[in-house]
Amino acid sequence: MDNGSLEHWLHSDEELSNQKFNKLNLLQRINTAIDIASLLDYLHNQCHIPITHCDFKPGNVLLDSEVLGHVTDFGIARFLPTENISGVQSSSSAVKGTISYTALGIYAF
């Protein structure tokens, strides 16, 4: 994509920063957040078979020439069951994705 990843725009190192990776203005941030939220809503709630990304982070969001967000890297994405067929919920004890971006709710304390 023309504008690289959202990671570079949000967390670029000032020493390595160039004109391309200036900070996003407020309107660009809001529009990018809306793009991404709309896509995640579609994947979770509107797909025939819901999908969860499992590794959602700024590095997996690419920005096009108009700074529109596109979610990438569905390598560990999972289809979500639409019904609880057996009556018993199951979960995986293995944490997947990037640890620093993993939702705290999946950890048992």
Residue frames as a rotation matrix with the C-alpha (Angstrom) as fourth column:
MET 1
0.581 0.814 0.000 0.00
0.814 -0.581 0.000 0.00
0.000 0.000 -1.000 0.00
ASP 2
0.351 -0.419 0.837 1.13
0.418 -0.730 -0.541 3.51
0.838 0.540 -0.081 -0.79
ASN 3
0.318 -0.154 0.936 1.31
-0.605 -0.793 0.075 4.78
0.730 -0.590 -0.345 2.80
GLY 4
-0.663 -0.694 -0.280 2.70
-0.262 0.566 -0.782 1.73
0.701 -0.445 -0.557 4.58
SER 5
-0.228 0.549 -0.804 1.35
0.732 0.641 0.231 0.46
0.642 -0.536 -0.548 7.87
LEU 6
0.692 0.563 0.452 -0.51
0.056 -0.666 0.744 2.33
0.720 -0.489 -0.492 10.58
GLU 7
0.661 -0.538 -0.524 2.34
0.731 0.303 0.611 1.28
-0.170 -0.787 0.593 12.91
HIS 8
-0.352 -0.870 0.344 4.75
0.923 -0.383 -0.023 3.60
0.152 0.310 0.939 11.06
TRP 9
-0.137 0.380 0.915 2.34
0.220 -0.889 0.402 6.53
0.966 0.257 0.038 11.24
LEU 10
0.822 0.552 0.139 1.58
-0.030 -0.202 0.979 6.12
0.569 -0.809 -0.149 14.95
HIS 11
0.875 -0.483 0.041 4.93
0.073 0.214 0.974 4.97
-0.479 -0.849 0.222 16.32
SER 12
0.703 -0.659 0.268 7.61
0.421 0.081 -0.904 6.06
0.574 0.747 0.334 13.86
ASP 13
0.255 -0.747 -0.614 11.04
0.873 -0.094 0.478 6.69
-0.415 -0.658 0.628 15.36
GLU 14
0.860 0.134 -0.492 11.86
0.016 -0.971 -0.238 10.39
-0.510 0.197 -0.837 14.99
GLU 15
-0.123 -0.976 -0.182 15.44
-0.393 -0.121 0.911 9.58
-0.911 0.183 -0.369 13.91
LEU 16
-0.745 -0.131 0.655 14.14
0.422 0.668 0.613 7.32
-0.517 0.732 -0.442 11.13
SER 17
0.266 0.960 -0.088 11.14
0.566 -0.229 -0.792 9.49
-0.781 0.160 -0.604 10.36
ASN 18
-0.875 -0.425 0.231 10.91
0.439 -0.497 0.749 11.20
-0.204 0.757 0.621 7.00
GLN 19
-0.783 0.588 -0.202 8.29
-0.617 -0.775 0.137 13.34
-0.076 0.232 0.970 5.25
LYS 20
-0.478 0.624 -0.618 6.22
-0.243 0.582 0.776 10.26
0.844 0.521 -0.127 4.40
PHE 21
-0.125 0.402 -0.907 5.62
0.725 0.661 0.193 9.22
0.678 -0.634 -0.374 8.00
ASN 22
-0.782 0.032 0.622 4.48
-0.348 -0.850 -0.394 12.47
0.517 -0.525 0.676 9.57
LYS 23
-0.848 0.525 0.066 1.81
0.147 0.353 -0.924 12.19
-0.509 -0.774 -0.377 12.22
LEU 24
-0.486 0.787 0.380 -1.76
0.739 0.138 0.660 11.72
0.467 0.601 -0.649 11.07
ASN 25
-0.821 0.288 0.492 -4.02
-0.411 -0.897 -0.161 14.69
0.395 -0.335 0.856 11.68
LEU 26
-0.683 0.575 0.450 -7.17
-0.396 0.227 -0.890 14.31
-0.614 -0.786 0.073 13.77
LEU 27
0.297 0.845 -0.445 -9.52
-0.866 0.042 -0.498 13.87
-0.402 0.533 0.745 10.80
GLN 28
-0.051 -0.401 -0.914 -7.25
-0.736 0.634 -0.237 11.19
0.675 0.661 -0.328 9.27
ARG 29
-0.941 -0.300 0.156 -7.10
-0.316 0.619 -0.719 9.35
0.119 -0.726 -0.677 12.62
ILE 30
-0.317 0.907 0.278 -10.89
-0.549 0.064 -0.833 9.44
-0.773 -0.417 0.478 13.00
ASN 31
0.407 0.483 -0.775 -11.49
-0.913 0.181 -0.367 8.28
-0.037 0.857 0.514 9.41
THR 32
-0.420 -0.630 -0.653 -8.94
-0.585 0.738 -0.336 5.47
0.694 0.241 -0.679 9.74
ALA 33
-0.903 0.138 0.407 -10.53
-0.310 0.449 -0.838 4.35
-0.298 -0.883 -0.362 13.03
ILE 34
0.085 0.993 -0.081 -13.96
-0.727 0.007 -0.686 4.34
-0.681 0.117 0.723 11.36
ASP 35
0.155 -0.111 -0.982 -12.62
-0.884 0.427 -0.189 2.30
0.440 0.897 -0.032 8.40
ILE 36
-0.757 -0.570 -0.320 -11.11
-0.361 0.773 -0.522 -0.29
0.544 -0.280 -0.791 10.72
ALA 37
-0.722 0.555 0.413 -14.09
-0.378 0.183 -0.907 -0.42
-0.579 -0.811 0.078 13.10
SER 38
0.245 0.836 -0.491 -16.44
-0.908 0.020 -0.419 -0.89
-0.340 0.548 0.764 10.13
LEU 39
-0.086 -0.355 -0.931 -14.36
-0.692 0.693 -0.201 -3.77
0.716 0.627 -0.305 8.80
LEU 40
-0.954 -0.298 0.019 -14.15
-0.211 0.627 -0.750 -5.47
0.211 -0.719 -0.662 12.20
ASP 41
-0.341 0.913 0.221 -17.90
-0.618 -0.041 -0.785 -5.05
-0.708 -0.405 0.578 12.67
TYR 42
0.316 0.428 -0.847 -18.43
-0.935 0.289 -0.203 -6.64
0.158 0.856 0.492 9.27
LEU 43
-0.446 -0.587 -0.676 -16.12
-0.473 0.796 -0.379 -9.57
0.760 0.150 -0.632 10.05
HIS 44
-0.992 -0.021 0.126 -17.62
-0.123 0.408 -0.904 -10.20
-0.033 -0.913 -0.408 13.51
ASN 45
-0.520 0.854 -0.001 -21.30
-0.084 -0.053 -0.995 -9.47
-0.850 -0.517 0.100 12.92
GLN 46
0.252 0.699 -0.669 -22.25
-0.703 -0.344 -0.623 -9.30
-0.666 0.627 0.405 9.25
CYS 47
-0.624 -0.500 -0.600 -20.33
-0.771 0.520 0.368 -12.10
0.128 0.692 -0.710 7.51
HIS 48
0.359 0.725 -0.587 -22.30
-0.589 0.664 0.460 -15.28
0.724 0.181 0.666 6.76
ILE 49
0.616 -0.309 -0.725 -19.75
0.673 0.685 0.279 -17.05
0.410 -0.659 0.630 8.96
PRO 50
0.958 -0.225 0.177 -18.22
-0.280 -0.868 0.411 -14.57
0.061 -0.443 -0.894 11.47
ILE 51
0.405 -0.905 -0.132 -14.42
0.575 0.364 -0.733 -14.25
0.711 0.220 0.668 11.49
THR 52
0.943 -0.269 -0.194 -12.05
0.004 -0.576 0.818 -13.13
-0.332 -0.772 -0.542 14.24
HIS 53
0.714 -0.688 -0.131 -8.64
-0.471 -0.334 -0.816 -11.78
0.518 0.645 -0.563 13.19
CYS 54
0.898 -0.285 -0.334 -6.63
0.435 0.682 0.587 -13.05
0.061 -0.673 0.737 16.23
ASP 55
-0.103 -0.967 -0.231 -3.64
0.942 -0.170 0.290 -10.72
-0.320 -0.188 0.929 15.58
PHE 56
0.614 0.425 0.665 -5.13
0.632 -0.769 -0.092 -7.25
0.473 0.477 -0.741 15.16
LYS 57
0.203 -0.614 -0.762 -2.50
0.672 -0.479 0.565 -4.52
-0.712 -0.627 0.316 15.66
PRO 58
0.578 0.044 -0.815 -1.32
-0.313 -0.910 -0.271 -1.31
-0.754 0.412 -0.512 13.92
GLY 59
-0.499 -0.853 -0.156 1.32
-0.528 0.156 0.835 -3.24
-0.688 0.498 -0.528 11.95
ASN 60
-0.714 0.310 0.627 -1.46
0.556 0.796 0.239 -5.26
-0.425 0.519 -0.741 10.31
VAL 61
0.542 0.821 -0.183 -3.33
0.521 -0.498 -0.693 -2.18
-0.660 0.280 -0.697 9.10
LEU 62
-0.565 -0.706 0.427 -2.12
0.771 -0.269 0.577 -0.80
-0.293 0.655 0.697 5.76
LEU 63
0.162 0.562 -0.811 -3.00
0.153 -0.826 -0.542 2.69
-0.975 -0.036 -0.220 4.55
ASP 64
0.212 -0.023 0.977 -3.69
0.960 0.193 -0.204 3.37
-0.184 0.981 0.063 0.89
SER 65
-0.612 -0.538 0.579 -3.00
0.695 -0.716 0.069 6.59
0.377 0.445 0.812 -1.05
GLU 66
-0.043 0.681 0.731 -6.10
-0.099 -0.731 0.675 8.20
0.994 -0.043 0.099 0.48
VAL 67
-0.804 -0.391 0.448 -5.09
-0.491 0.010 -0.871 7.06
0.336 -0.920 -0.200 4.01
LEU 68
0.416 0.909 0.026 -7.93
-0.834 0.371 0.408 4.53
0.361 -0.191 0.913 4.14
GLY 69
-0.314 -0.557 0.769 -7.24
-0.861 0.509 0.018 1.60
-0.401 -0.656 -0.639 6.46
HIS 70
0.434 0.349 -0.831 -7.07
-0.657 0.754 -0.026 -1.99
0.617 0.557 0.556 5.18
VAL 71
0.388 -0.255 0.886 -6.66
-0.758 0.459 0.464 -4.87
-0.524 -0.851 -0.015 7.66
THR 72
0.269 -0.416 -0.869 -4.15
-0.721 0.511 -0.468 -7.53
0.639 0.752 -0.163 6.55
ASP 73
-0.696 -0.708 -0.120 -2.49
-0.517 0.610 -0.601 -10.74
0.498 -0.356 -0.791 7.79
PHE 74
0.349 0.885 0.309 -5.35
-0.927 0.277 0.251 -13.12
0.137 -0.374 0.917 8.38
GLY 75
-0.328 -0.633 -0.701 -2.86
-0.567 0.725 -0.390 -15.99
0.756 0.269 -0.597 8.88
ILE 76
-0.957 -0.009 -0.289 -4.23
0.210 0.664 -0.717 -17.05
0.198 -0.748 -0.634 12.29
ALA 77
-0.523 0.843 0.124 -7.79
-0.845 -0.532 0.050 -15.79
0.108 -0.079 0.991 11.79
ARG 78
-0.951 0.277 0.140 -10.56
0.223 0.923 -0.313 -18.13
-0.216 -0.266 -0.939 12.90
PHE 79
-0.415 0.907 0.075 -14.17
-0.104 -0.129 0.986 -18.67
0.904 0.402 0.148 11.93
LEU 80
-0.823 0.217 0.525 -16.47
-0.558 -0.138 -0.818 -18.07
-0.105 -0.966 0.234 14.88
PRO 81
-0.796 0.605 -0.017 -19.20
0.596 0.789 0.148 -20.60
0.103 0.107 -0.989 15.57
THR 82
-0.649 0.634 0.422 -22.64
-0.376 -0.749 0.546 -19.12
0.661 0.196 0.724 15.00
GLU 83
0.575 0.809 0.120 -24.31
-0.562 0.284 0.777 -21.62
0.595 -0.514 0.618 17.33
ASN 84
-0.404 -0.620 0.672 -23.21
-0.907 0.365 -0.209 -23.58
-0.116 -0.694 -0.710 20.35
ILE 85
-0.017 0.437 -0.899 -23.89
-0.673 0.661 0.333 -27.00
0.740 0.611 0.283 18.82
SER 86
-0.364 -0.207 -0.908 -22.75
0.300 0.897 -0.324 -29.23
0.882 -0.390 -0.264 21.70
GLY 87
0.754 0.656 0.046 -24.04
0.200 -0.295 0.934 -26.98
0.626 -0.695 -0.354 24.48
VAL 88
0.606 -0.652 -0.455 -20.50
0.612 0.018 0.791 -26.73
-0.508 -0.758 0.410 25.83
GLN 89
0.929 -0.355 -0.104 -18.24
-0.357 -0.784 -0.508 -23.82
0.099 0.509 -0.855 25.05
SER 90
0.582 -0.813 0.005 -14.63
0.795 0.570 0.208 -24.56
-0.172 -0.117 0.978 24.27
SER 91
0.912 -0.392 -0.121 -11.59
-0.406 -0.905 -0.128 -22.35
-0.059 0.166 -0.984 24.27
SER 92
0.548 -0.810 -0.209 -7.97
0.393 0.470 -0.790 -22.72
0.738 0.351 0.576 23.38
SER 93
0.820 -0.303 -0.485 -5.48
0.440 -0.209 0.873 -22.42
-0.366 -0.930 -0.038 26.22
ALA 94
-0.213 -0.933 0.292 -2.77
0.936 -0.109 0.336 -21.35
-0.282 0.344 0.896 23.78
VAL 95
0.390 0.249 -0.887 -2.43
0.102 -0.969 -0.227 -17.58
-0.915 -0.002 -0.403 23.38
LYS 96
0.051 -0.315 0.948 -2.14
0.981 0.192 0.010 -16.63
-0.185 0.930 0.319 19.72
GLY 97
0.771 0.215 0.600 -1.14
0.440 -0.860 -0.258 -13.37
0.460 0.463 -0.758 18.07
THR 98
-0.233 -0.857 0.460 1.15
0.199 -0.505 -0.840 -10.61
0.952 -0.104 0.289 19.28
ILE 99
-0.226 0.132 -0.965 1.32
0.931 0.320 -0.174 -10.68
0.286 -0.938 -0.195 23.09
SER 100
-0.862 -0.183 -0.472 1.49
0.380 -0.850 -0.364 -6.89
-0.335 -0.493 0.803 23.57
TYR 101
-0.746 0.644 -0.169 -1.74
-0.630 -0.600 0.493 -6.49
0.216 0.475 0.853 21.56
THR 102
-0.619 0.516 -0.593 -3.63
0.383 0.856 0.347 -9.43
0.686 -0.012 -0.727 23.08
ALA 103
0.154 0.777 0.610 -6.86
-0.413 -0.511 0.754 -8.60
0.898 -0.368 0.242 24.92
LEU 104
-0.685 -0.461 0.564 -6.42
-0.671 0.095 -0.736 -8.93
0.285 -0.882 -0.374 28.68
GLY 105
0.166 0.900 0.404 -9.74
-0.969 0.225 -0.102 -10.76
-0.182 -0.375 0.909 28.94
ILE 106
0.588 0.068 -0.806 -8.27
-0.438 0.864 -0.246 -13.97
0.680 0.498 0.538 27.53
TYR 107
-0.536 -0.827 -0.168 -5.88
-0.223 0.331 -0.917 -14.41
0.814 -0.454 -0.362 30.44
ALA 108
0.604 0.678 -0.419 -7.11
0.230 0.355 0.906 -16.29
0.763 -0.644 0.058 33.52
PHE 109
-0.337 -0.710 0.618 -5.86
-0.451 -0.455 -0.768 -14.70
0.827 -0.537 -0.167 36.72
